[in-house]
Amino acid sequence: MKRSYIGVLLLSAVLFLNIIFTQYMVHQYFYENYVNTLIFCGLNIVMFPIAFFLYKKTKKA
């Protein structure tokens, strides 16, 4: 039985993007760019449902 690693790679990419967005959010907060901080916070929040959808889709497959 062959496994498909596409789901694992997609979830890893989402985790990588979460890490990047969090780093940018902290960096922008440190330099008091609050609009950019809110943008990256929003992107982090948007990534969670995407990760949840990918997890459910790969679990069914």
Biopython code that builds the backbone (N, CA, C, O; Angstrom):
import numpy as np
from Bio.PDB.StructureBuilder import StructureBuilder

atoms = [
    (1, "MET", "N", (0.844, -1.175, 0.000)),
    (1, "MET", "CA", (0.000, 0.000, 0.000)),
    (1, "MET", "C", (0.892, 1.242, 0.000)),
    (1, "MET", "O", (1.753, 1.405, 0.865)),
    (2, "LYS", "N", (0.674, 2.098, -0.968)),
    (2, "LYS", "CA", (1.474, 3.303, -1.100)),
    (2, "LYS", "C", (0.821, 4.466, -0.362)),
    (2, "LYS", "O", (-0.396, 4.639, -0.415)),
    (3, "ARG", "N", (1.622, 5.248, 0.313)),
    (3, "ARG", "CA", (1.106, 6.411, 1.031)),
    (3, "ARG", "C", (1.278, 7.668, 0.209)),
    (3, "ARG", "O", (2.201, 7.790, -0.596)),
    (4, "SER", "N", (0.370, 8.595, 0.432)),
    (4, "SER", "CA", (0.471, 9.895, -0.219)),
    (4, "SER", "C", (0.930, 10.914, 0.824)),
    (4, "SER", "O", (0.305, 11.085, 1.870)),
    (5, "TYR", "N", (2.013, 11.568, 0.515)),
    (5, "TYR", "CA", (2.580, 12.537, 1.452)),
    (5, "TYR", "C", (2.197, 13.968, 1.113)),
    (5, "TYR", "O", (2.748, 14.910, 1.682)),
    (6, "ILE", "N", (1.263, 14.136, 0.195)),
    (6, "ILE", "CA", (0.854, 15.487, -0.192)),
    (6, "ILE", "C", (0.197, 16.210, 0.978)),
    (6, "ILE", "O", (0.448, 17.397, 1.189)),
    (7, "GLY", "N", (-0.641, 15.510, 1.742)),
    (7, "GLY", "CA", (-1.291, 16.121, 2.899)),
    (7, "GLY", "C", (-0.301, 16.573, 3.946)),
    (7, "GLY", "O", (-0.444, 17.643, 4.537)),
    (8, "VAL", "N", (0.709, 15.743, 4.173)),
    (8, "VAL", "CA", (1.736, 16.096, 5.156)),
    (8, "VAL", "C", (2.522, 17.314, 4.690)),
    (8, "VAL", "O", (2.836, 18.201, 5.483)),
    (9, "LEU", "N", (2.834, 17.350, 3.407)),
    (9, "LEU", "CA", (3.566, 18.500, 2.875)),
    (9, "LEU", "C", (2.728, 19.781, 2.938)),
    (9, "LEU", "O", (3.250, 20.852, 3.248)),
    (10, "LEU", "N", (1.434, 19.669, 2.646)),
    (10, "LEU", "CA", (0.571, 20.853, 2.713)),
    (10, "LEU", "C", (0.427, 21.357, 4.149)),
    (10, "LEU", "O", (0.475, 22.563, 4.390)),
    (11, "LEU", "N", (0.254, 20.449, 5.091)),
    (11, "LEU", "CA", (0.157, 20.870, 6.493)),
    (11, "LEU", "C", (1.478, 21.452, 6.988)),
    (11, "LEU", "O", (1.482, 22.377, 7.800)),
    (12, "SER", "N", (2.590, 20.921, 6.508)),
    (12, "SER", "CA", (3.891, 21.484, 6.866)),
    (12, "SER", "C", (4.049, 22.888, 6.296)),
    (12, "SER", "O", (4.614, 23.765, 6.949)),
    (13, "ALA", "N", (3.552, 23.101, 5.083)),
    (13, "ALA", "CA", (3.618, 24.431, 4.486)),
    (13, "ALA", "C", (2.767, 25.429, 5.272)),
    (13, "ALA", "O", (3.167, 26.578, 5.462)),
    (14, "VAL", "N", (1.595, 24.988, 5.726)),
    (14, "VAL", "CA", (0.739, 25.868, 6.527)),
    (14, "VAL", "C", (1.423, 26.206, 7.854)),
    (14, "VAL", "O", (1.377, 27.352, 8.301)),
    (15, "LEU", "N", (2.049, 25.221, 8.478)),
    (15, "LEU", "CA", (2.773, 25.470, 9.725)),
    (15, "LEU", "C", (3.929, 26.444, 9.485)),
    (15, "LEU", "O", (4.165, 27.342, 10.294)),
    (16, "PHE", "N", (4.641, 26.268, 8.381)),
    (16, "PHE", "CA", (5.737, 27.165, 8.036)),
    (16, "PHE", "C", (5.234, 28.598, 7.857)),
    (16, "PHE", "O", (5.865, 29.546, 8.323)),
    (17, "LEU", "N", (4.095, 28.749, 7.178)),
    (17, "LEU", "CA", (3.516, 30.087, 6.997)),
    (17, "LEU", "C", (3.078, 30.687, 8.325)),
    (17, "LEU", "O", (3.225, 31.890, 8.537)),
    (18, "ASN", "N", (2.537, 29.857, 9.227)),
    (18, "ASN", "CA", (2.163, 30.358, 10.558)),
    (18, "ASN", "C", (3.377, 30.887, 11.307)),
    (18, "ASN", "O", (3.306, 31.925, 11.964)),
    (19, "ILE", "N", (4.478, 30.177, 11.207)),
    (19, "ILE", "CA", (5.703, 30.613, 11.883)),
    (19, "ILE", "C", (6.187, 31.932, 11.292)),
    (19, "ILE", "O", (6.571, 32.842, 12.026)),
    (20, "ILE", "N", (6.169, 32.034, 9.965)),
    (20, "ILE", "CA", (6.615, 33.269, 9.308)),
    (20, "ILE", "C", (5.720, 34.441, 9.690)),
    (20, "ILE", "O", (6.215, 35.519, 10.020)),
    (21, "PHE", "N", (4.394, 34.237, 9.647)),
    (21, "PHE", "CA", (3.469, 35.323, 9.986)),
    (21, "PHE", "C", (3.632, 35.749, 11.438)),
    (21, "PHE", "O", (3.536, 36.936, 11.748)),
    (22, "THR", "N", (3.876, 34.800, 12.328)),
    (22, "THR", "CA", (4.063, 35.139, 13.743)),
    (22, "THR", "C", (5.342, 35.949, 13.930)),
    (22, "THR", "O", (5.358, 36.920, 14.686)),
    (23, "GLN", "N", (6.409, 35.554, 13.248)),
    (23, "GLN", "CA", (7.663, 36.304, 13.347)),
    (23, "GLN", "C", (7.488, 37.734, 12.841)),
    (23, "GLN", "O", (7.949, 38.683, 13.476)),
    (24, "TYR", "N", (6.821, 37.886, 11.696)),
    (24, "TYR", "CA", (6.577, 39.227, 11.165)),
    (24, "TYR", "C", (5.689, 40.036, 12.105)),
    (24, "TYR", "O", (5.899, 41.237, 12.278)),
    (25, "MET", "N", (4.704, 39.387, 12.709)),
    (25, "MET", "CA", (3.802, 40.078, 13.611)),
    (25, "MET", "C", (4.573, 40.629, 14.822)),
    (25, "MET", "O", (4.390, 41.784, 15.208)),
    (26, "VAL", "N", (5.417, 39.809, 15.403)),
    (26, "VAL", "CA", (6.207, 40.245, 16.557)),
    (26, "VAL", "C", (7.178, 41.347, 16.143)),
    (26, "VAL", "O", (7.363, 42.320, 16.875)),
    (27, "HIS", "N", (7.790, 41.200, 14.988)),
    (27, "HIS", "CA", (8.737, 42.205, 14.502)),
    (27, "HIS", "C", (8.053, 43.547, 14.274)),
    (27, "HIS", "O", (8.581, 44.591, 14.654)),
    (28, "GLN", "N", (6.884, 43.517, 13.657)),
    (28, "GLN", "CA", (6.166, 44.753, 13.388)),
    (28, "GLN", "C", (5.649, 45.389, 14.685)),
    (28, "GLN", "O", (5.598, 46.614, 14.799)),
    (29, "TYR", "N", (5.270, 44.562, 15.654)),
    (29, "TYR", "CA", (4.820, 45.096, 16.945)),
    (29, "TYR", "C", (5.976, 45.786, 17.668)),
    (29, "TYR", "O", (5.794, 46.827, 18.300)),
    (30, "PHE", "N", (7.170, 45.192, 17.565)),
    (30, "PHE", "CA", (8.339, 45.778, 18.213)),
    (30, "PHE", "C", (8.637, 47.162, 17.643)),
    (30, "PHE", "O", (9.013, 48.071, 18.382)),
    (31, "TYR", "N", (8.470, 47.324, 16.322)),
    (31, "TYR", "CA", (8.729, 48.616, 15.693)),
    (31, "TYR", "C", (7.480, 49.492, 15.610)),
    (31, "TYR", "O", (7.460, 50.481, 14.878)),
    (32, "GLU", "N", (6.460, 49.134, 16.347)),
    (32, "GLU", "CA", (5.233, 49.906, 16.524)),
    (32, "GLU", "C", (4.499, 50.174, 15.209)),
    (32, "GLU", "O", (3.924, 51.247, 15.027)),
    (33, "ASN", "N", (4.517, 49.227, 14.314)),
    (33, "ASN", "CA", (3.718, 49.287, 13.088)),
    (33, "ASN", "C", (2.460, 48.453, 13.347)),
    (33, "ASN", "O", (2.383, 47.289, 12.956)),
    (34, "TYR", "N", (1.493, 49.059, 14.001)),
    (34, "TYR", "CA", (0.348, 48.304, 14.495)),
    (34, "TYR", "C", (-0.589, 47.845, 13.386)),
    (34, "TYR", "O", (-1.256, 46.822, 13.538)),
    (35, "VAL", "N", (-0.655, 48.563, 12.292)),
    (35, "VAL", "CA", (-1.504, 48.138, 11.172)),
    (35, "VAL", "C", (-0.949, 46.843, 10.584)),
    (35, "VAL", "O", (-1.701, 45.906, 10.319)),
    (36, "ASN", "N", (0.363, 46.791, 10.381)),
    (36, "ASN", "CA", (0.980, 45.580, 9.866)),
    (36, "ASN", "C", (0.850, 44.434, 10.865)),
    (36, "ASN", "O", (0.696, 43.277, 10.472)),
    (37, "THR", "N", (0.912, 44.756, 12.151)),
    (37, "THR", "CA", (0.736, 43.732, 13.177)),
    (37, "THR", "C", (-0.646, 43.104, 13.064)),
    (37, "THR", "O", (-0.785, 41.884, 13.148)),
    (38, "LEU", "N", (-1.669, 43.933, 12.874)),
    (38, "LEU", "CA", (-3.024, 43.405, 12.740)),
    (38, "LEU", "C", (-3.201, 42.606, 11.452)),
    (38, "LEU", "O", (-3.951, 41.630, 11.430)),
    (39, "ILE", "N", (-2.522, 43.007, 10.383)),
    (39, "ILE", "CA", (-2.604, 42.267, 9.121)),
    (39, "ILE", "C", (-2.026, 40.864, 9.297)),
    (39, "ILE", "O", (-2.644, 39.882, 8.887)),
    (40, "PHE", "N", (-0.846, 40.769, 9.904)),
    (40, "PHE", "CA", (-0.230, 39.455, 10.081)),
    (40, "PHE", "C", (-0.981, 38.616, 11.108)),
    (40, "PHE", "O", (-1.006, 37.389, 11.004)),
    (41, "CYS", "N", (-1.587, 39.258, 12.088)),
    (41, "CYS", "CA", (-2.434, 38.533, 13.038)),
    (41, "CYS", "C", (-3.648, 37.957, 12.310)),
    (41, "CYS", "O", (-4.032, 36.812, 12.552)),
    (42, "GLY", "N", (-4.242, 38.732, 11.436)),
    (42, "GLY", "CA", (-5.374, 38.248, 10.646)),
    (42, "GLY", "C", (-4.978, 37.097, 9.740)),
    (42, "GLY", "O", (-5.739, 36.142, 9.579)),
    (43, "LEU", "N", (-3.797, 37.178, 9.148)),
    (43, "LEU", "CA", (-3.328, 36.081, 8.302)),
    (43, "LEU", "C", (-3.120, 34.809, 9.120)),
    (43, "LEU", "O", (-3.409, 33.710, 8.648)),
    (44, "ASN", "N", (-2.621, 34.960, 10.344)),
    (44, "ASN", "CA", (-2.470, 33.795, 11.222)),
    (44, "ASN", "C", (-3.823, 33.174, 11.538)),
    (44, "ASN", "O", (-3.959, 31.950, 11.559)),
    (45, "ILE", "N", (-4.809, 34.004, 11.782)),
    (45, "ILE", "CA", (-6.146, 33.504, 12.108)),
    (45, "ILE", "C", (-6.777, 32.820, 10.895)),
    (45, "ILE", "O", (-7.490, 31.828, 11.045)),
    (46, "VAL", "N", (-6.521, 33.342, 9.700)),
    (46, "VAL", "CA", (-7.068, 32.740, 8.478)),
    (46, "VAL", "C", (-6.421, 31.387, 8.195)),
    (46, "VAL", "O", (-7.066, 30.499, 7.637)),
    (47, "MET", "N", (-5.166, 31.224, 8.570)),
    (47, "MET", "CA", (-4.466, 29.967, 8.286)),
    (47, "MET", "C", (-5.008, 28.792, 9.102)),
    (47, "MET", "O", (-4.878, 27.643, 8.681)),
    (48, "PHE", "N", (-5.609, 29.061, 10.257)),
    (48, "PHE", "CA", (-6.116, 27.967, 11.082)),
    (48, "PHE", "C", (-7.242, 27.187, 10.405)),
    (48, "PHE", "O", (-7.172, 25.958, 10.371)),
    (49, "PRO", "N", (-8.282, 27.838, 9.862)),
    (49, "PRO", "CA", (-9.312, 27.045, 9.180)),
    (49, "PRO", "C", (-8.785, 26.309, 7.947)),
    (49, "PRO", "O", (-9.263, 25.226, 7.611)),
    (50, "ILE", "N", (-7.807, 26.899, 7.284)),
    (50, "ILE", "CA", (-7.211, 26.218, 6.131)),
    (50, "ILE", "C", (-6.515, 24.942, 6.579)),
    (50, "ILE", "O", (-6.652, 23.898, 5.942)),
    (51, "ALA", "N", (-5.771, 25.025, 7.669)),
    (51, "ALA", "CA", (-5.090, 23.840, 8.192)),
    (51, "ALA", "C", (-6.099, 22.798, 8.656)),
    (51, "ALA", "O", (-5.903, 21.603, 8.433)),
    (52, "PHE", "N", (-7.164, 23.236, 9.292)),
    (52, "PHE", "CA", (-8.191, 22.307, 9.764)),
    (52, "PHE", "C", (-8.868, 21.602, 8.586)),
    (52, "PHE", "O", (-9.123, 20.398, 8.637)),
    (53, "PHE", "N", (-9.156, 22.361, 7.525)),
    (53, "PHE", "CA", (-9.760, 21.777, 6.331)),
    (53, "PHE", "C", (-8.815, 20.754, 5.682)),
    (53, "PHE", "O", (-9.251, 19.672, 5.289)),
    (54, "LEU", "N", (-7.543, 21.089, 5.573)),
    (54, "LEU", "CA", (-6.573, 20.158, 4.992)),
    (54, "LEU", "C", (-6.436, 18.902, 5.833)),
    (54, "LEU", "O", (-6.312, 17.801, 5.296)),
    (55, "TYR", "N", (-6.457, 19.061, 7.151)),
    (55, "TYR", "CA", (-6.348, 17.897, 8.038)),
    (55, "TYR", "C", (-7.552, 16.968, 7.869)),
    (55, "TYR", "O", (-7.390, 15.752, 7.767)),
    (56, "LYS", "N", (-8.744, 17.535, 7.839)),
    (56, "LYS", "CA", (-9.943, 16.715, 7.674)),
    (56, "LYS", "C", (-9.947, 16.028, 6.310)),
    (56, "LYS", "O", (-10.344, 14.868, 6.199)),
    (57, "LYS", "N", (-9.512, 16.732, 5.285)),
    (57, "LYS", "CA", (-9.503, 16.167, 3.928)),
    (57, "LYS", "C", (-8.506, 15.021, 3.818)),
    (57, "LYS", "O", (-8.806, 13.997, 3.204)),
    (58, "THR", "N", (-7.316, 15.183, 4.409)),
    (58, "THR", "CA", (-6.310, 14.115, 4.324)),
    (58, "THR", "C", (-6.654, 12.950, 5.232)),
    (58, "THR", "O", (-6.247, 11.819, 4.966)),
    (59, "LYS", "N", (-7.394, 13.206, 6.295)),
    (59, "LYS", "CA", (-7.774, 12.114, 7.203)),
    (59, "LYS", "C", (-8.804, 11.195, 6.525)),
    (59, "LYS", "O", (-8.785, 9.980, 6.725)),
    (60, "LYS", "N", (-9.696, 11.783, 5.726)),
    (60, "LYS", "CA", (-10.697, 10.975, 5.028)),
    (60, "LYS", "C", (-10.072, 10.147, 3.898)),
    (60, "LYS", "O", (-10.549, 9.056, 3.588)),
    (61, "ALA", "N", (-9.027, 10.659, 3.301)),
    (61, "ALA", "CA", (-8.410, 9.972, 2.155)),
    (61, "ALA", "C", (-7.611, 8.759, 2.549)),
    (61, "ALA", "O", (-7.040, 8.088, 1.689)),
]
sb = StructureBuilder()
sb.init_structure("model")
sb.init_model(0)
sb.init_chain("A")
sb.init_seg("    ")
for serial, (resi, resn, name, xyz) in enumerate(atoms, 1):
    if name == "N":
        sb.init_residue(resn, " ", resi, " ")
    sb.init_atom(name, np.array(xyz, "f"), 0.0, 1.0, " ", f" {name:<3s}", serial, name[0])
structure = sb.get_structure()
